[in-house]
Amino acid sequence: MKYVDEYRDGALARTVAAAIRAEADGARSYRFMEFCGGHTHAIARYGLEDLLPANVRMIHGPGCPVCVLPIGRVDAAVRLASQPGVTLATYGDLMRVPGSKGVSLQKAKAAGADIRMVYSTLDALRIAEAEPGREVVFFAIGFETTTPPTAVALRMAEARGLANFSVFCNHVVTPAAMRAILTASGGVPLDGFVGPAHVSTVIGTAPYAFCATEFAKPVVIAGFEPLDVMQSVLMLVRQVNAGRCAVENQYVRAVTPAGNRKAQDLVAELFELREAFEWRGLGLLPNSALKLRPAFARFDAEARFAVETVAAADNPACDCGAILRGMKRPPDCRLFGRACTPENPIGACMVSSEGACAAHWTYGRFREPVRAVPIERVLP
């Protein structure tokens, strides 16, 4: 397929890998975090770590919106969906994310809650139009990439006078999470970031400047194809070797310095920053998530239904939080591939299509085969 196959050329990938091996200083190590879960899957799918020298290590980051959603918000969504007359519209990968005591949206649906999987915000709008007697709540989640579609849906609901449509907002912002990783006490040591692709098409390159100016960490924004990732790693190695710290854009075919101004303006009209928001693995982060502006409070499901979020701890046997911080890799978790599999996920990182554990499991990126054991032998 044109514009895809060219970026999956094995011979070119090996050429770039040879350049990385030649230029990487054998006397030092390089630790680069790929923030986005899409990059994690590309690295696992195409075996890119096998092409890198031993002293160049890729570290998985928290760029999976389903994975970083804390249990308390899952619990709140379940309670919201269980209210009489409420229909919760959600993306499919949220259905199996475990909440407290093993509860999930999927189990709540089986128990009778009206929870429907949708492919877009427009699907949720269509439900609200077709069923005016139901309160339709869209479970809005994601980074800057998925926020503009939510904003469009809200504008359309306003224009159509849909009083039965609202949004349970869980949109988060990327730079805040990157800052949290760089400032964490005892956090993972990093030499640079492979910056997110789709997020950057919206916000551009400028929001990452603080990584270079405040923390002396280079950032290279990369596309999702294997050659994109390999070239970005080479660009990072060259920055580190030269002692430079800059934000560079490898994904020039899609990302511009300014990003998508129209999308940015639309989001700014409808949303504002929350003072703080909890992230799985990263804790309570200031200015890291969005909420509806007061002018659009009538579409805010949290206000309309008095939704209360009660903090809840992750399963103590699950290392999802440490994996999202880059402190551990999926095979380091004692549940990985044993009690926790895609068919029976214990942690969110195994549920989402962007989760690091799902990537390692799907593409076999672990060294030794794992033997299935009964769940009761590994869970507390």
Order of alpha helices (4+ residues) and beta strands (2+ residues): alpha-beta-alpha-beta-alpha-alpha-beta-alpha-beta-alpha-beta-alpha-beta-alpha-beta-alpha-alpha-beta-alpha-beta-alpha-beta-beta-beta-beta-alpha-alpha-alpha-alpha
